Amino acid sequence: MKEQIRLLIELQKTDSSIIRQKMTIDTIPQKALSAEQPMRDAQASYDRQKQKYDAAEKKKKEKERLLEDINDRIRKLKARSAEIKTNKEYQAHQKEIESAEKERIAIEDEILVLMESVDAAFTGFKAEEEKIKAEKEKFETFKKRLDEDVRMAEKEITGQMNKRSAAVKEIDKELYNLYFKILTTKGDPAVVEARDEICQGCHMNIPPQLFVELKKCEKIIQCPQCNRILYWTAENAAVQ
């Protein structure tokens, strides 16, 4: 029975390693998602800055087209000056030209302001563009590390699964079935040490007489509280 218990303990270590590696793999997507967040934030900030730039550039071009129209109107008005016959018509014509020129000056001022807005927005979205590039590089580096973690975990699982298959062949079938049932219902670990008459799985006291039986290593003993398979090591008792 001592040998069966020893094999169970080794199997438990193997299964614990497999479970840890699978947990590592399971956490990778969330780690990748979290690591990607700064890149998504940078992209969102870039999009906002680019929209500001596009809007300012569009408005500036609209004002520039309007300025062209006004300049064209002023040229046509001035060209008609020679056709004016009376002083009254001339004065009205001059006022129209002056009004158009004032409108032109106002639009030119607006264009200057818009040019500053365009330049600022351009600088802003270019800066965000650099941030995206930096965050992408950081993410790709981190992603490669995660991929390597997955590769190493999968390699470890393969090795441990081979080791597990060999161990299972040496364990009594009924004992293995009991172990596996506990593992699937209680979770890892299914085999735990009993130390100082305390189950290290549920941390509850083990009846003294049961603990005496456990130390004999003559049969499989389960914790009366959590049902896990118990084992006792003389080495730990000696240390204590």
MODA-V34303 format. One record per helix or strand. SS is the DSSP state (A for helix, B for strand). FROM is the first residue (numbers start at 1). TO is the last residue. If there is no record, write none. Layout:
# MODA-V34303
ss,from,to
SS,FROM,TO
SS,FROM,TO
This chain:
# MODA-V34303
ss,from,to
A,2,83
A,87,170
A,173,186
B,191,195
B,198,199
B,205,205
A,208,216
B,222,222
B,229,231
A,234,239
